[in-house]
Amino acid sequence: MQILSLAYYALSKCKDVSPMKLQKLLYYVKVWGLVGKQTLVSQPFEKWQYGPVNPEVYQKFKHYGSGTISCSDPLHPEPPPGEKKTIDFILECYAPFDAVTLSSMTHQDLPWKKTPINQIISEELILDYYSKLPFAKNFPFDETKPFYPVETDFHYAFIFDMDEKSVETLHYPSFTQYKRLMHESTLMLENSISTILEKIRCIAFRHCGTAAIA
């Protein structure tokens, strides 16, 4: 798929996407497409200061700076059916992370580290490194098989004191169940925050009432 078409498709699927975040989303689509033996993105990415960058996408959206990209282009086609499922899966896994987190993640990856500045990150480096990561076990993608989540800085801190066997167990029965658990956790967090805020308002109201009587 042409990278600008993929960029517009990603923008239609994800919220609050800045140019930097868009670059990282597209990069990971390329990465995991290669691991899954699909050429989802044929155009290359270069090593720039803040992570992998495709120059064509950079020129198209650079005027947004660090702000959210607000444009869309309905003329750009959706991915072919054979690619759409995998692209949607990758975007869904990476879209929750902000641009800075995604940039930091790419800086920890060996393909970015081993590539000279402003040079193309080779597909050989990409395949050699990413195919060994737990997330690679998700490909070819099947939402009913065991799901290995994206590894972040928090993940590395969490597993620091764990033995190798324990680390290998950090997966979910399926991507479907993972999404359900994440949804339930989000609702629980939102309810907890609402309860706390309500208690704070009650305490503040009682305090103000007491002060007024005094």
C-alpha beads as a LAMMPS data file, in Angstrom:
LAMMPS data file: protein, C-alpha beads

214 atoms
213 bonds

1 atom types
1 bond types

-500.0 500.0 xlo xhi
-500.0 500.0 ylo yhi
-500.0 500.0 zlo zhi

Masses

1 110.0

Atoms # bond

1 1 1 0.000 0.000 0.000
2 1 1 1.282 3.495 -0.818
3 1 1 2.419 5.201 2.332
4 1 1 0.323 8.372 1.970
5 1 1 -2.787 6.262 1.457
6 1 1 -1.874 4.327 4.593
7 1 1 -1.248 7.606 6.440
8 1 1 -4.739 8.877 5.667
9 1 1 -6.202 5.514 6.596
10 1 1 -4.380 5.619 9.964
11 1 1 -5.693 9.128 10.560
12 1 1 -9.226 7.887 9.924
13 1 1 -8.787 5.094 12.483
14 1 1 -6.867 6.869 15.275
15 1 1 -7.555 9.981 17.371
16 1 1 -5.257 12.879 18.320
17 1 1 -2.454 11.984 15.913
18 1 1 0.441 14.414 15.500
19 1 1 2.990 14.152 12.671
20 1 1 5.485 12.449 15.000
21 1 1 2.926 9.922 16.215
22 1 1 1.807 9.234 12.645
23 1 1 5.389 8.437 11.638
24 1 1 5.770 5.924 14.449
25 1 1 2.413 4.260 13.730
26 1 1 3.346 3.819 10.075
27 1 1 6.803 2.558 11.002
28 1 1 5.372 -0.172 13.206
29 1 1 2.919 -1.142 10.471
30 1 1 5.930 -1.618 8.182
31 1 1 7.881 -3.492 10.863
32 1 1 5.208 -6.007 11.776
33 1 1 4.103 -6.400 8.207
34 1 1 7.617 -7.574 7.366
35 1 1 7.646 -9.908 10.363
36 1 1 4.294 -11.325 9.268
37 1 1 5.566 -11.723 5.684
38 1 1 3.304 -8.986 4.317
39 1 1 4.535 -5.903 2.478
40 1 1 2.149 -3.454 4.109
41 1 1 4.501 -0.502 3.522
42 1 1 7.000 -0.607 0.669
43 1 1 8.530 2.827 1.222
44 1 1 11.585 3.111 3.523
45 1 1 12.078 4.933 6.822
46 1 1 15.171 6.906 7.748
47 1 1 16.820 7.392 11.122
48 1 1 16.067 10.938 12.269
49 1 1 16.615 12.539 15.656
50 1 1 13.208 11.619 17.062
51 1 1 12.953 8.144 15.564
52 1 1 12.171 6.547 12.187
53 1 1 10.764 8.950 9.611
54 1 1 9.457 8.575 6.092
55 1 1 10.416 11.794 4.237
56 1 1 7.318 11.770 2.008
57 1 1 4.971 11.669 5.005
58 1 1 7.093 14.284 6.770
59 1 1 6.786 16.752 3.885
60 1 1 3.019 16.177 3.649
61 1 1 2.205 16.858 7.309
62 1 1 5.115 18.897 8.687
63 1 1 3.083 22.130 8.777
64 1 1 1.097 20.698 11.698
65 1 1 4.207 20.842 13.866
66 1 1 3.510 19.122 17.176
67 1 1 -0.241 19.637 16.846
68 1 1 -2.970 17.195 15.916
69 1 1 -3.437 16.481 12.209
70 1 1 -6.948 17.565 11.291
71 1 1 -7.141 16.752 7.577
72 1 1 -8.597 13.731 5.821
73 1 1 -8.722 12.505 2.238
74 1 1 -11.672 10.263 1.313
75 1 1 -10.147 9.654 -2.116
76 1 1 -7.422 7.470 -0.637
77 1 1 -8.533 3.828 -0.664
78 1 1 -8.758 1.483 2.286
79 1 1 -6.182 -1.323 2.505
80 1 1 -6.940 -4.489 0.526
81 1 1 -8.974 -7.044 2.535
82 1 1 -5.928 -9.285 2.960
83 1 1 -3.976 -6.448 4.595
84 1 1 -6.674 -4.485 6.410
85 1 1 -7.070 -6.951 9.274
86 1 1 -3.363 -6.875 10.095
87 1 1 -3.080 -3.093 9.728
88 1 1 -6.089 -2.535 11.982
89 1 1 -4.576 -4.854 14.594
90 1 1 -1.221 -3.030 14.613
91 1 1 -2.839 0.404 14.771
92 1 1 -5.143 -0.712 17.599
93 1 1 -2.152 -1.946 19.598
94 1 1 -0.018 1.180 19.139
95 1 1 -2.553 4.011 18.889
96 1 1 -3.118 4.268 22.689
97 1 1 0.488 5.448 23.156
98 1 1 1.361 9.120 22.736
99 1 1 3.984 10.411 20.300
100 1 1 6.732 10.785 22.915
101 1 1 6.252 7.234 24.201
102 1 1 6.305 5.817 20.675
103 1 1 9.427 7.807 19.852
104 1 1 11.123 6.540 23.014
105 1 1 10.205 2.976 22.092
106 1 1 11.834 3.245 18.668
107 1 1 14.986 4.708 20.269
108 1 1 15.355 1.519 22.317
109 1 1 15.097 -0.678 19.225
110 1 1 18.357 -1.880 17.668
111 1 1 17.466 -1.027 14.032
112 1 1 17.297 2.665 14.974
113 1 1 20.430 2.435 17.138
114 1 1 22.493 0.660 14.493
115 1 1 21.539 2.946 11.591
116 1 1 23.600 6.101 10.942
117 1 1 21.695 9.375 11.221
118 1 1 19.683 10.297 8.102
119 1 1 20.253 6.854 6.564
120 1 1 17.598 4.283 5.626
121 1 1 16.769 1.686 8.277
122 1 1 17.263 -1.549 6.372
123 1 1 14.589 -4.231 6.199
124 1 1 17.269 -6.778 7.107
125 1 1 17.900 -5.022 10.430
126 1 1 14.160 -4.737 11.016
127 1 1 13.514 -8.437 10.423
128 1 1 16.526 -9.612 12.412
129 1 1 15.518 -7.608 15.488
130 1 1 11.728 -7.519 15.599
131 1 1 11.151 -11.145 14.621
132 1 1 12.743 -12.132 17.960
133 1 1 10.421 -10.020 20.118
134 1 1 7.379 -11.507 21.892
135 1 1 4.993 -9.312 19.852
136 1 1 6.166 -11.183 16.742
137 1 1 4.296 -14.244 18.025
138 1 1 1.059 -12.449 17.121
139 1 1 1.754 -12.982 13.400
140 1 1 0.160 -14.121 11.244
141 1 1 -2.586 -12.346 13.145
142 1 1 -5.485 -14.357 14.524
143 1 1 -7.551 -12.664 17.223
144 1 1 -8.419 -16.022 18.811
145 1 1 -4.856 -17.201 19.468
146 1 1 -2.647 -16.095 22.434
147 1 1 -1.897 -12.386 22.372
148 1 1 1.444 -10.837 23.352
149 1 1 1.081 -7.103 24.142
150 1 1 3.368 -4.283 23.070
151 1 1 6.426 -3.934 25.298
152 1 1 6.890 -0.437 26.751
153 1 1 9.219 1.172 29.309
154 1 1 6.730 0.129 31.988
155 1 1 6.907 -3.457 30.756
156 1 1 10.709 -3.496 30.994
157 1 1 10.568 -2.138 34.546
158 1 1 7.951 -4.727 35.463
159 1 1 9.976 -7.705 34.231
160 1 1 13.374 -6.507 35.470
161 1 1 13.430 -8.884 38.464
162 1 1 11.553 -11.755 36.816
163 1 1 13.182 -14.905 35.509
164 1 1 13.011 -15.805 31.828
165 1 1 10.315 -18.437 32.297
166 1 1 8.032 -15.946 34.046
167 1 1 8.545 -13.360 31.336
168 1 1 7.396 -15.856 28.704
169 1 1 4.032 -16.179 30.459
170 1 1 3.196 -12.480 29.978
171 1 1 0.480 -12.958 27.401
172 1 1 -3.307 -13.172 27.175
173 1 1 -5.456 -16.079 25.948
174 1 1 -6.559 -14.015 22.940
175 1 1 -6.625 -10.483 21.568
176 1 1 -10.395 -10.495 22.008
177 1 1 -10.088 -11.249 25.712
178 1 1 -7.298 -8.681 26.092
179 1 1 -9.537 -5.962 24.659
180 1 1 -12.376 -6.984 26.951
181 1 1 -10.126 -6.855 30.013
182 1 1 -8.735 -3.468 28.999
183 1 1 -12.252 -2.121 28.502
184 1 1 -13.335 -3.372 31.907
185 1 1 -10.214 -1.899 33.526
186 1 1 -10.885 1.471 31.895
187 1 1 -14.457 1.506 33.181
188 1 1 -13.286 0.585 36.691
189 1 1 -10.696 3.363 36.624
190 1 1 -13.229 5.920 35.407
191 1 1 -15.685 4.882 38.130
192 1 1 -12.974 5.084 40.786
193 1 1 -11.970 8.564 39.655
194 1 1 -15.611 9.693 39.655
195 1 1 -16.063 8.364 43.203
196 1 1 -12.934 10.114 44.434
197 1 1 -13.937 13.407 42.831
198 1 1 -17.398 13.155 44.371
199 1 1 -15.883 12.606 47.815
200 1 1 -13.598 15.597 47.313
201 1 1 -16.580 17.774 46.353
202 1 1 -18.502 16.629 49.453
203 1 1 -15.554 17.360 51.738
204 1 1 -15.053 20.766 50.128
205 1 1 -18.770 21.553 50.463
206 1 1 -18.797 20.599 54.140
207 1 1 -15.661 22.625 54.739
208 1 1 -17.095 25.687 53.033
209 1 1 -20.358 25.301 54.930
210 1 1 -18.559 25.077 58.257
211 1 1 -16.449 28.117 57.415
212 1 1 -19.556 30.126 56.483
213 1 1 -21.265 29.287 59.817
214 1 1 -18.136 30.251 61.744

Bonds

1 1 1 2
2 1 2 3
3 1 3 4
4 1 4 5
5 1 5 6
6 1 6 7
7 1 7 8
8 1 8 9
9 1 9 10
10 1 10 11
11 1 11 12
12 1 12 13
13 1 13 14
14 1 14 15
15 1 15 16
16 1 16 17
17 1 17 18
18 1 18 19
19 1 19 20
20 1 20 21
21 1 21 22
22 1 22 23
23 1 23 24
24 1 24 25
25 1 25 26
26 1 26 27
27 1 27 28
28 1 28 29
29 1 29 30
30 1 30 31
31 1 31 32
32 1 32 33
33 1 33 34
34 1 34 35
35 1 35 36
36 1 36 37
37 1 37 38
38 1 38 39
39 1 39 40
40 1 40 41
41 1 41 42
42 1 42 43
43 1 43 44
44 1 44 45
45 1 45 46
46 1 46 47
47 1 47 48
48 1 48 49
49 1 49 50
50 1 50 51
51 1 51 52
52 1 52 53
53 1 53 54
54 1 54 55
55 1 55 56
56 1 56 57
57 1 57 58
58 1 58 59
59 1 59 60
60 1 60 61
61 1 61 62
62 1 62 63
63 1 63 64
64 1 64 65
65 1 65 66
66 1 66 67
67 1 67 68
68 1 68 69
69 1 69 70
70 1 70 71
71 1 71 72
72 1 72 73
73 1 73 74
74 1 74 75
75 1 75 76
76 1 76 77
77 1 77 78
78 1 78 79
79 1 79 80
80 1 80 81
81 1 81 82
82 1 82 83
83 1 83 84
84 1 84 85
85 1 85 86
86 1 86 87
87 1 87 88
88 1 88 89
89 1 89 90
90 1 90 91
91 1 91 92
92 1 92 93
93 1 93 94
94 1 94 95
95 1 95 96
96 1 96 97
97 1 97 98
98 1 98 99
99 1 99 100
100 1 100 101
101 1 101 102
102 1 102 103
103 1 103 104
104 1 104 105
105 1 105 106
106 1 106 107
107 1 107 108
108 1 108 109
109 1 109 110
110 1 110 111
111 1 111 112
112 1 112 113
113 1 113 114
114 1 114 115
115 1 115 116
116 1 116 117
117 1 117 118
118 1 118 119
119 1 119 120
120 1 120 121
121 1 121 122
122 1 122 123
123 1 123 124
124 1 124 125
125 1 125 126
126 1 126 127
127 1 127 128
128 1 128 129
129 1 129 130
130 1 130 131
131 1 131 132
132 1 132 133
133 1 133 134
134 1 134 135
135 1 135 136
136 1 136 137
137 1 137 138
138 1 138 139
139 1 139 140
140 1 140 141
141 1 141 142
142 1 142 143
143 1 143 144
144 1 144 145
145 1 145 146
146 1 146 147
147 1 147 148
148 1 148 149
149 1 149 150
150 1 150 151
151 1 151 152
152 1 152 153
153 1 153 154
154 1 154 155
155 1 155 156
156 1 156 157
157 1 157 158
158 1 158 159
159 1 159 160
160 1 160 161
161 1 161 162
162 1 162 163
163 1 163 164
164 1 164 165
165 1 165 166
166 1 166 167
167 1 167 168
168 1 168 169
169 1 169 170
170 1 170 171
171 1 171 172
172 1 172 173
173 1 173 174
174 1 174 175
175 1 175 176
176 1 176 177
177 1 177 178
178 1 178 179
179 1 179 180
180 1 180 181
181 1 181 182
182 1 182 183
183 1 183 184
184 1 184 185
185 1 185 186
186 1 186 187
187 1 187 188
188 1 188 189
189 1 189 190
190 1 190 191
191 1 191 192
192 1 192 193
193 1 193 194
194 1 194 195
195 1 195 196
196 1 196 197
197 1 197 198
198 1 198 199
199 1 199 200
200 1 200 201
201 1 201 202
202 1 202 203
203 1 203 204
204 1 204 205
205 1 205 206
206 1 206 207
207 1 207 208
208 1 208 209
209 1 209 210
210 1 210 211
211 1 211 212
212 1 212 213
213 1 213 214
